[in-house]
Amino acid sequence: MEKYAGKGVYGAVAIGRISLFRKADLSVERVHREDTDSEKKRVEDAKAQAGEQIQELYEKALKEVGEANAQIFEIHMMMLDDEDYNESIEHIIDTQKVNAEYAVAVTADNFAEMFASMEDAYMQARSADVKDISNRIIANLMGKKEQKNQFADKMIICADDLAPSETVSLDKDKVLAFVTAYGSSNSHTAILARNMNIPAVIGVGDGFLSEIADGQNAVVDGFTGEIYVDPDAETLQKYSQKQKEDEERKKLLQNLKGKENVTLDGTKINIYANIGGVENIGAVLANDAGGIGLFRSEFLYLQNSDFPTEEQQFFAYKKVLESMSGKKVIVRTLDIGADKQADYFGLKKEENPALGMRAIRICLTRPDIFKTQLRALYRASAFGELGIMFPMITSVNEVEEILEICEEVRNELTNEGIEFSEHVELGIMIETPAAAIISDRLAPLVDFFSVGTNDLTQYTLACDRQNPDIENFVDTHHEAILRLIEMAVENAHKNGAWIGICGELAADTALTETFLRMGIDELSVSPAFVLKVRDTVRKIRLK
């Protein structure tokens, strides 16, 4: 028996046989070509074929992992049409008189290296995307069929790394687990694995693939990141029991549907869900969430090639509110910037985008965009219970300016005879240390706070959340973070505001009791974690 260790990115146990994921051999040779026009035509044909393939992947991802996670393939489609990328390929063909495959391969290497060397983590991630797209074009030029890697039985898929297209192309009903030698917990593969509910371990290391073979038995522990190849009887029995207990626990959680989120001594808390689009409503309802604590409205912007109109936004918000049948829906105003970029915003390149022009800073400097979204939100408020929250707040002045713009929008709608609710709650996100520290001054201005622990952790610990190399320095339970949250709770309650948590820590059941003792009123988590958090709450005794 051999034991390996990586990082678990989706907690579950898999037991089965290994299948090594085989990538197509795309070795490219440089070949002299006089007819450069023919080579460029071959590239165009291969790109057109690639566009059709990516569209199929997008539609498959849409069904399996939702629109937010399928966005990566829309980025791939845009990169196919990137002017600099295509000019580079044509220039190499024309000047060097070489074959299309070679021109694409050289361009891919150059662009991937360029992206990888950038300081912006979002742009670094584009390096893998360029390689993925370029390999697809090269495979089409070579006439190689897409790698399906389909299996007769369920298998544990082992690979050096998996591109998003490779992950989605697999038949998830035949995948027991993913294990990769490389990758980070923020990689597209890790995110897709989590959303596909498949056990996954990444970053096992260089030697792993050379020491295993097809058909070997293995155990994958997605909780701890441990892998056992050719496990002995004792290990098999141990993990079979762990797998059984995990499955029983998940079944037990289903029995919690319809139950209250109340501790053994009667303390109640709201448990809501975070979503990225209208298509996630089904998961919210299936997991019995009490409402939506975070609707990420930026995906309405990311999926568009231009600013979404007031009507487009109105119908999206209206559909969510109607679907929730009177349950609270909190929409975060657009949080574009940092790792979420939309070209048509025309944002300048920044050395530190996480500290730059993003979120509410865009809204306050470009009020036309902001007012369009607010008009759509207030119009939709007539169809349900709406809350609006504003991200990246650092000062009282920002909140006062936001409230003035909201008042302007309400007056405009009143003068136009357009109906809206008079009971829309307005809140702010506590995701900067500044907001937490002056929460005593912010709380009187709003109805609620929502703590965004992902960014609060990043800014408090000075750790870039997109950088996998510093994961060991990120302590999400750090005393400083918990103190800032507790400070915000005290100041919210003193001033008659309620407070929730919508970041990743809301689903960390090791902290649930801590949050309840602080006085947190609401936890908003991914739909799949709603019942798990409810189960934890119902086992806690505070008094």
C-alpha positions as CSV (number, residue, x, y, z in Angstrom):
1,M,0.0,0.0,0.0
2,E,1.3,3.5,-0.9
3,K,0.0,6.7,0.7
4,Y,0.0,10.1,-1.0
5,A,-1.2,13.5,0.2
6,G,-2.6,16.5,-1.5
7,K,-5.3,19.1,-0.8
8,G,-8.9,18.0,-0.5
9,V,-11.3,20.3,-2.3
10,Y,-14.6,18.4,-2.0
11,G,-15.3,16.4,1.1
12,A,-16.4,12.8,0.4
13,V,-14.8,9.4,0.2
14,A,-14.3,7.4,-3.0
15,I,-13.2,3.8,-3.3
16,G,-12.5,2.2,-6.7
17,R,-10.1,1.6,-9.5
18,I,-7.7,4.2,-11.0
19,S,-7.9,5.4,-14.6
20,L,-5.1,7.6,-15.9
21,F,-6.5,10.5,-17.9
22,R,-4.7,10.4,-21.3
23,K,-4.4,13.7,-23.1
24,A,-4.1,13.7,-26.9
25,D,-0.5,13.7,-28.3
26,L,-0.3,17.2,-29.8
27,S,3.4,17.3,-30.5
28,V,3.9,19.9,-33.2
29,E,6.7,20.0,-35.8
30,R,7.8,23.1,-37.8
31,V,7.0,22.6,-41.5
32,H,7.8,25.1,-44.3
33,R,4.7,26.3,-46.2
34,E,4.8,28.6,-49.2
35,D,1.0,28.8,-49.4
36,T,0.4,31.0,-46.3
37,D,-3.2,31.8,-47.3
38,S,-4.1,28.2,-47.1
39,E,-2.5,27.9,-43.7
40,K,-4.5,30.9,-42.4
41,K,-7.7,29.4,-43.9
42,R,-6.9,26.2,-42.0
43,V,-6.7,28.2,-38.8
44,E,-10.0,29.8,-39.4
45,D,-11.7,26.5,-40.1
46,A,-10.1,25.0,-36.9
47,K,-11.3,28.0,-34.9
48,A,-14.8,27.7,-36.2
49,Q,-14.8,24.0,-35.2
50,A,-13.5,24.9,-31.8
51,G,-16.3,27.5,-31.4
52,E,-18.9,24.8,-31.9
53,Q,-17.1,22.4,-29.5
54,I,-16.9,25.1,-26.8
55,Q,-20.6,26.0,-27.2
56,E,-21.4,22.3,-26.6
57,L,-19.3,22.3,-23.5
58,Y,-21.0,25.6,-22.3
59,E,-24.4,24.0,-22.7
60,K,-23.3,20.8,-20.8
61,A,-21.7,22.9,-18.0
62,L,-24.9,25.0,-17.8
63,K,-26.9,21.9,-17.0
64,E,-24.4,20.3,-14.6
65,V,-22.8,23.2,-12.7
66,G,-24.9,26.3,-13.4
67,E,-24.4,29.5,-15.3
68,A,-21.9,31.0,-12.9
69,N,-19.5,28.1,-13.4
70,A,-20.2,27.8,-17.1
71,Q,-18.9,31.3,-17.6
72,I,-15.4,30.0,-18.2
73,F,-16.4,28.7,-21.6
74,E,-17.8,32.1,-22.6
75,I,-14.3,33.5,-21.8
76,H,-12.9,30.8,-24.1
77,M,-15.2,31.9,-26.9
78,M,-14.1,35.5,-26.4
79,M,-10.4,34.5,-26.5
80,L,-11.0,32.7,-29.8
81,D,-11.7,36.1,-31.3
82,D,-9.0,38.0,-29.5
83,E,-7.4,40.3,-32.0
84,D,-3.8,40.2,-30.6
85,Y,-3.9,36.3,-30.4
86,N,-5.1,36.0,-34.0
87,E,-2.7,38.6,-35.3
88,S,0.2,36.7,-33.7
89,I,-0.8,33.5,-35.5
90,E,-1.2,35.2,-38.8
91,H,2.1,37.1,-38.4
92,I,4.1,33.9,-37.7
93,I,2.6,32.2,-40.7
94,D,3.2,35.1,-43.0
95,T,6.8,36.0,-41.9
96,Q,8.1,32.5,-41.2
97,K,6.1,30.6,-43.9
98,V,5.3,27.8,-41.5
99,N,2.4,25.4,-40.9
100,A,-0.7,26.5,-39.0
101,E,0.0,24.1,-36.1
102,Y,3.4,25.5,-35.4
103,A,2.1,29.1,-35.5
104,V,-0.7,28.3,-33.0
105,A,1.7,26.5,-30.7
106,V,4.3,29.3,-30.6
107,T,1.5,31.9,-30.0
108,A,0.1,29.7,-27.3
109,D,3.5,29.5,-25.5
110,N,4.1,33.2,-25.8
111,F,0.7,34.3,-24.6
112,A,0.6,31.7,-21.8
113,E,4.0,32.9,-20.6
114,M,2.9,36.5,-20.8
115,F,-0.2,35.9,-18.7
116,A,1.6,33.7,-16.2
117,S,4.2,36.5,-15.5
118,M,1.5,39.1,-14.7
119,E,1.0,40.1,-11.1
120,D,-2.8,40.1,-11.4
121,A,-4.1,36.6,-10.3
122,Y,-7.1,36.8,-12.6
123,M,-4.8,37.4,-15.6
124,Q,-2.4,34.6,-14.4
125,A,-5.4,32.2,-14.6
126,R,-5.8,33.1,-18.3
127,S,-2.5,31.3,-19.0
128,A,-4.3,27.9,-18.6
129,D,-7.2,29.1,-20.7
130,V,-4.9,30.1,-23.6
131,K,-3.3,26.6,-23.5
132,D,-6.7,24.9,-23.4
133,I,-8.0,26.9,-26.4
134,S,-4.8,26.5,-28.4
135,N,-4.6,22.8,-27.8
136,R,-8.2,22.5,-29.1
137,I,-7.3,24.4,-32.3
138,I,-4.2,22.3,-32.8
139,A,-6.1,19.1,-32.3
140,N,-8.6,20.3,-34.9
141,L,-5.8,21.2,-37.3
142,M,-4.4,17.7,-36.9
143,G,-7.8,16.1,-37.4
144,K,-7.7,14.5,-34.0
145,K,-11.0,13.7,-32.4
146,E,-11.8,15.2,-29.0
147,Q,-10.6,13.0,-26.1
148,K,-13.6,11.5,-24.5
149,N,-11.9,9.3,-21.9
150,Q,-15.2,7.6,-21.2
151,F,-15.3,4.5,-19.1
152,A,-17.5,1.4,-18.8
153,D,-17.4,1.6,-15.0
154,K,-17.0,4.3,-12.4
155,M,-13.3,5.2,-12.0
156,I,-11.0,7.5,-10.0
157,I,-9.6,9.8,-12.6
158,C,-5.9,10.7,-12.1
159,A,-4.2,13.4,-14.2
160,D,-1.3,15.9,-14.1
161,D,-4.0,18.6,-14.2
162,L,-7.4,18.9,-15.9
163,A,-8.4,21.8,-18.0
164,P,-12.0,23.1,-17.5
165,S,-13.0,21.6,-20.9
166,E,-11.6,18.2,-19.9
167,T,-13.4,18.3,-16.6
168,V,-16.8,19.1,-18.0
169,S,-16.4,16.7,-21.0
170,L,-16.2,13.7,-18.7
171,D,-19.4,11.8,-17.9
172,K,-19.8,12.6,-14.2
173,D,-21.9,9.5,-13.7
174,K,-18.7,7.5,-14.4
175,V,-16.3,9.6,-12.2
176,L,-15.8,8.5,-8.6
177,A,-13.2,11.1,-7.9
178,F,-10.6,13.5,-9.4
179,V,-6.9,13.4,-8.3
180,T,-4.4,15.7,-9.9
181,A,-0.7,16.1,-9.5
182,Y,-0.9,19.9,-9.7
183,G,-3.5,22.7,-9.3
184,S,-4.8,24.9,-6.5
185,S,-8.0,24.9,-4.6
186,N,-9.0,28.0,-6.5
187,S,-8.5,26.4,-9.9
188,H,-11.4,25.9,-12.3
189,T,-11.1,22.2,-11.9
190,A,-11.4,22.4,-8.1
191,I,-14.4,24.7,-8.4
192,L,-16.1,22.5,-11.0
193,A,-15.5,19.4,-8.9
194,R,-17.1,21.0,-5.9
195,N,-20.1,22.0,-7.9
196,M,-20.4,18.5,-9.5
197,N,-20.3,17.0,-6.0
198,I,-17.4,14.8,-6.9
199,P,-14.6,14.0,-4.3
200,A,-11.4,15.7,-5.4
201,V,-7.8,16.0,-4.3
202,I,-5.3,18.3,-6.0
203,G,-1.6,19.0,-5.8
204,V,-0.5,15.4,-5.0
205,G,2.9,16.1,-6.6
206,D,5.2,15.1,-9.5
207,G,6.0,11.5,-8.6
208,F,2.3,10.4,-8.2
209,L,1.5,9.6,-11.8
210,S,4.7,7.8,-12.5
211,E,4.1,5.4,-9.6
212,I,0.5,4.4,-10.3
213,A,-1.2,2.4,-13.1
214,D,-4.6,1.8,-14.7
215,G,-6.8,-0.6,-12.8
216,Q,-5.1,-0.3,-9.4
217,N,-7.5,-0.1,-6.4
218,A,-7.4,3.2,-4.5
219,V,-9.1,5.2,-1.7
220,V,-9.5,8.9,-2.1
221,D,-10.4,11.0,1.0
222,G,-11.6,14.3,-0.2
223,F,-11.9,15.5,3.4
224,T,-8.2,15.2,4.3
225,G,-6.6,15.0,0.9
226,E,-5.2,11.5,1.5
227,I,-5.0,8.9,-1.2
228,Y,-4.2,5.2,-0.6
229,V,-3.1,3.1,-3.6
230,D,-3.6,-0.7,-3.3
231,P,-5.0,-0.3,0.2
232,D,-4.7,-3.1,2.7
233,A,-7.8,-4.8,4.2
234,E,-7.7,-2.7,7.3
235,T,-7.6,0.6,5.4
236,L,-10.4,-0.6,3.0
237,Q,-12.6,-1.4,6.0
238,K,-11.8,1.9,7.7
239,Y,-12.7,4.0,4.6
240,S,-15.7,1.8,3.7
241,Q,-17.1,2.7,7.1
242,K,-16.2,6.4,6.7
243,Q,-17.9,6.4,3.3
244,K,-21.0,4.7,4.8
245,E,-21.2,7.1,7.7
246,D,-20.8,10.1,5.3
247,E,-23.6,8.9,3.1
248,E,-25.9,8.2,6.1
249,R,-25.1,11.7,7.4
250,K,-26.2,13.2,4.0
251,K,-29.4,11.1,4.1
252,L,-30.0,12.3,7.7
253,L,-29.7,15.9,6.6
254,Q,-32.5,15.4,4.2
255,N,-34.7,14.7,7.2
256,L,-34.0,18.2,8.4
257,K,-36.0,19.8,5.6
258,G,-38.9,21.8,7.0
259,K,-37.3,22.0,10.5
260,E,-36.4,25.2,12.3
261,N,-32.9,26.6,12.6
262,V,-33.0,26.6,16.4
263,T,-30.5,25.6,19.1
264,L,-31.3,23.2,21.9
265,D,-32.1,26.1,24.2
266,G,-34.3,28.0,21.7
267,T,-32.0,30.5,20.0
268,K,-33.1,30.9,16.4
269,I,-31.0,32.0,13.4
270,N,-31.8,32.5,9.7
271,I,-30.0,30.2,7.2
272,Y,-30.1,31.6,3.7
273,A,-28.4,30.7,0.4
274,N,-25.8,32.3,-1.9
275,I,-26.5,32.2,-5.6
276,G,-24.9,33.5,-8.8
277,G,-27.9,33.4,-11.1
278,V,-31.6,32.7,-11.7
279,E,-30.7,29.1,-12.6
280,N,-29.6,28.4,-9.0
281,I,-33.1,29.0,-7.6
282,G,-34.0,25.3,-7.9
283,A,-31.1,24.3,-5.6
284,V,-32.1,27.0,-3.1
285,L,-35.6,25.6,-2.8
286,A,-34.5,21.9,-2.9
287,N,-32.2,22.6,0.1
288,D,-34.9,24.4,2.1
289,A,-33.1,27.7,2.5
290,G,-35.0,30.4,4.3
291,G,-34.2,33.0,1.7
292,I,-31.4,34.3,-0.5
293,G,-28.7,36.1,1.5
294,L,-26.5,36.9,-1.5
295,F,-27.5,37.2,-5.1
296,R,-24.3,38.0,-7.0
297,S,-25.7,40.4,-9.6
298,E,-22.3,40.8,-11.4
299,F,-23.0,37.7,-13.4
300,L,-25.7,39.6,-15.2
301,Y,-22.8,41.9,-16.4
302,L,-20.2,39.1,-16.9
303,Q,-22.5,37.2,-19.3
304,N,-23.2,40.2,-21.4
305,S,-21.1,41.8,-24.1
306,D,-22.5,45.2,-23.1
307,F,-24.1,46.8,-20.1
308,P,-27.4,44.9,-19.3
309,T,-30.4,47.1,-19.8
310,E,-32.8,48.1,-17.0
311,E,-35.4,45.8,-18.5
312,Q,-33.0,42.8,-18.6
313,Q,-32.1,43.3,-15.0
314,F,-35.7,44.0,-13.9
315,F,-36.9,40.7,-15.4
316,A,-34.0,38.7,-13.7
317,Y,-34.6,40.2,-10.3
318,K,-38.4,39.9,-10.7
319,K,-38.1,36.2,-11.6
320,V,-35.9,35.5,-8.5
321,L,-38.3,37.3,-6.1
322,E,-41.4,35.6,-7.6
323,S,-39.7,32.2,-7.4
324,M,-38.9,32.7,-3.7
325,S,-42.6,33.3,-3.0
326,G,-42.2,36.0,-0.4
327,K,-39.0,34.8,1.2
328,K,-36.3,37.4,1.5
329,V,-33.9,38.0,-1.4
330,I,-30.8,40.1,-0.9
331,V,-29.2,41.4,-4.1
332,R,-25.6,42.6,-4.0
333,T,-25.1,45.5,-6.4
334,L,-22.5,44.9,-9.1
335,D,-19.1,43.7,-7.8
336,I,-17.1,44.1,-11.0
337,G,-13.3,44.5,-10.8
338,A,-10.4,42.6,-9.2
339,D,-10.8,39.0,-10.3
340,K,-14.2,39.7,-12.2
341,Q,-13.6,41.7,-15.3
342,A,-15.9,42.7,-18.1
343,D,-14.0,44.4,-21.0
344,Y,-16.8,46.8,-21.9
345,F,-16.4,48.6,-18.5
346,G,-13.1,49.9,-19.9
347,L,-11.3,49.6,-16.6
348,K,-7.6,50.6,-16.6
349,K,-5.0,47.9,-15.9
350,E,-4.1,48.2,-12.2
351,E,-1.1,47.0,-10.3
352,N,-3.3,45.9,-7.3
353,P,-6.8,45.4,-8.7
354,A,-8.2,44.0,-5.5
355,L,-7.4,47.4,-4.0
356,G,-8.4,49.4,-7.0
357,M,-11.5,50.5,-9.0
358,R,-14.1,47.9,-8.1
359,A,-17.6,47.3,-6.8
360,I,-19.1,50.4,-5.1
361,R,-16.2,52.6,-6.3
362,I,-17.3,52.0,-9.9
363,C,-20.9,52.7,-9.0
364,L,-20.2,56.0,-7.3
365,T,-17.9,57.2,-10.1
366,R,-20.3,56.1,-12.8
367,P,-23.7,56.8,-11.4
368,D,-25.5,56.1,-14.7
369,I,-24.6,52.4,-14.4
370,F,-25.5,52.4,-10.7
371,K,-28.9,54.1,-11.2
372,T,-29.9,51.7,-14.0
373,Q,-29.3,48.8,-11.6
374,L,-31.1,50.5,-8.7
375,R,-34.1,51.3,-10.9
376,A,-34.4,47.7,-11.9
377,L,-34.1,46.5,-8.3
378,Y,-36.7,48.9,-7.0
379,R,-39.1,48.1,-9.8
380,A,-38.7,44.4,-9.0
381,S,-39.2,45.0,-5.3
382,A,-43.0,45.1,-5.9
383,F,-42.9,41.3,-6.5
384,G,-41.3,40.1,-3.3
385,E,-39.3,40.9,-0.2
386,L,-36.1,42.6,-1.4
387,G,-33.0,43.7,0.3
388,I,-30.2,45.5,-1.5
389,M,-26.6,45.5,-0.2
390,F,-23.6,47.4,-1.3
391,P,-20.1,45.9,-1.4
392,M,-16.6,47.3,-0.7
393,I,-17.6,50.0,1.8
394,T,-14.9,51.9,3.6
395,S,-16.4,55.2,4.8
396,V,-19.5,57.0,6.1
397,N,-19.4,59.3,3.1
398,E,-19.8,56.4,0.7
399,V,-23.0,55.2,2.4
400,E,-24.4,58.7,2.6
401,E,-23.9,59.1,-1.1
402,I,-25.5,55.7,-1.8
403,L,-28.6,56.6,0.2
404,E,-28.9,59.9,-1.7
405,I,-28.8,58.1,-5.0
406,C,-31.4,55.6,-3.8
407,E,-33.6,58.5,-2.8
408,E,-33.2,60.0,-6.2
409,V,-34.2,56.7,-7.9
410,R,-37.3,56.3,-5.6
411,N,-38.4,59.9,-6.4
412,E,-37.9,59.3,-10.2
413,L,-40.0,56.1,-10.1
414,T,-42.7,57.9,-8.0
415,N,-42.9,60.7,-10.5
416,E,-43.2,58.2,-13.4
417,G,-46.0,56.4,-11.6
418,I,-44.0,53.1,-11.4
419,E,-44.8,50.9,-8.4
420,F,-42.2,49.7,-6.0
421,S,-42.1,48.5,-2.4
422,E,-41.7,51.0,0.4
423,H,-40.0,48.3,2.6
424,V,-36.8,47.6,0.8
425,E,-34.0,46.9,3.3
426,L,-30.7,48.6,2.6
427,G,-27.5,47.1,3.9
428,I,-23.7,47.1,3.4
429,M,-21.1,44.5,3.3
430,I,-18.5,44.4,6.0
431,E,-15.6,43.1,4.0
432,T,-12.9,45.7,4.7
433,P,-11.3,46.2,8.1
434,A,-12.2,49.9,7.8
435,A,-16.0,49.1,7.6
436,A,-15.7,46.8,10.7
437,I,-13.7,49.4,12.7
438,I,-16.2,52.2,12.0
439,S,-19.3,49.9,12.1
440,D,-20.6,52.0,15.0
441,R,-21.0,55.0,12.6
442,L,-22.2,52.9,9.7
443,A,-24.9,50.9,11.5
444,P,-27.3,53.9,12.1
445,L,-27.4,54.5,8.4
446,V,-28.5,51.0,7.2
447,D,-30.9,48.2,8.0
448,F,-28.3,45.4,8.0
449,F,-24.7,44.3,7.7
450,S,-23.5,41.2,5.8
451,V,-20.0,40.1,6.5
452,G,-18.0,39.1,3.4
453,T,-15.4,36.9,5.1
454,N,-13.5,36.1,1.9
455,D,-12.4,39.7,1.3
456,L,-12.3,40.5,5.0
457,T,-9.7,37.7,5.4
458,Q,-7.8,38.9,2.4
459,Y,-7.5,42.5,3.6
460,T,-7.0,41.7,7.2
461,L,-4.2,39.2,6.7
462,A,-2.7,40.9,3.6
463,C,-3.0,37.6,1.7
464,D,-4.1,37.6,-1.9
465,R,-7.1,35.2,-2.1
466,Q,-6.2,34.3,-5.7
467,N,-2.6,33.3,-4.9
468,P,-2.3,29.5,-4.3
469,D,1.4,29.9,-3.1
470,I,0.3,31.6,0.1
471,E,-2.5,29.3,1.2
472,N,-0.4,28.2,4.2
473,F,-0.5,31.8,5.5
474,V,-4.3,32.1,5.3
475,D,-5.8,31.4,8.7
476,T,-9.5,31.9,8.3
477,H,-10.0,31.4,12.0
478,H,-7.5,34.2,12.8
479,E,-8.3,36.1,16.0
480,A,-8.2,39.4,14.2
481,I,-10.9,38.4,11.8
482,L,-13.1,37.1,14.5
483,R,-12.6,40.3,16.6
484,L,-13.6,42.4,13.6
485,I,-16.8,40.3,13.1
486,E,-17.6,40.6,16.8
487,M,-17.1,44.3,16.7
488,A,-19.5,44.6,13.8
489,V,-22.1,42.4,15.6
490,E,-22.1,44.6,18.7
491,N,-22.4,47.8,16.8
492,A,-25.1,46.5,14.5
493,H,-27.3,45.4,17.4
494,K,-26.7,48.6,19.4
495,N,-28.1,50.6,16.5
496,G,-31.1,48.4,15.6
497,A,-29.5,46.7,12.6
498,W,-29.3,42.9,12.0
499,I,-26.1,41.2,10.8
500,G,-25.4,38.1,8.7
501,I,-22.4,36.4,7.2
502,C,-22.3,35.5,3.5
503,G,-18.7,34.6,3.0
504,E,-17.1,31.1,3.0
505,L,-16.9,31.1,6.8
506,A,-20.7,31.0,7.1
507,A,-20.5,27.3,6.1
508,D,-17.6,26.5,8.4
509,T,-19.4,24.5,11.1
510,A,-16.4,24.6,13.3
511,L,-17.3,28.3,13.8
512,T,-21.1,28.0,13.9
513,E,-21.3,28.1,17.7
514,T,-18.8,31.0,17.9
515,F,-21.0,33.0,15.5
516,L,-24.2,32.2,17.5
517,R,-22.5,33.3,20.7
518,M,-21.5,36.5,19.0
519,G,-25.1,37.2,18.1
520,I,-25.0,36.7,14.3
521,D,-28.6,36.7,13.1
522,E,-28.1,35.1,9.7
523,L,-25.8,32.7,7.9
524,S,-25.8,32.6,4.1
525,V,-24.1,29.6,2.4
526,S,-24.0,27.7,-0.8
527,P,-27.3,25.8,-1.2
528,A,-25.7,22.4,-0.7
529,F,-24.5,23.5,2.9
530,V,-27.9,24.8,4.1
531,L,-29.0,21.5,5.8
532,K,-25.5,20.8,7.1
533,V,-25.4,24.2,9.0
534,R,-29.0,23.6,10.2
535,D,-28.0,20.2,11.6
536,T,-25.1,21.9,13.5
537,V,-27.3,24.7,14.8
538,R,-29.8,22.2,16.2
539,K,-27.1,20.4,18.2
540,I,-25.7,23.5,19.9
541,R,-26.6,24.5,23.5
542,L,-25.7,28.2,24.3
543,K,-27.1,28.4,27.8
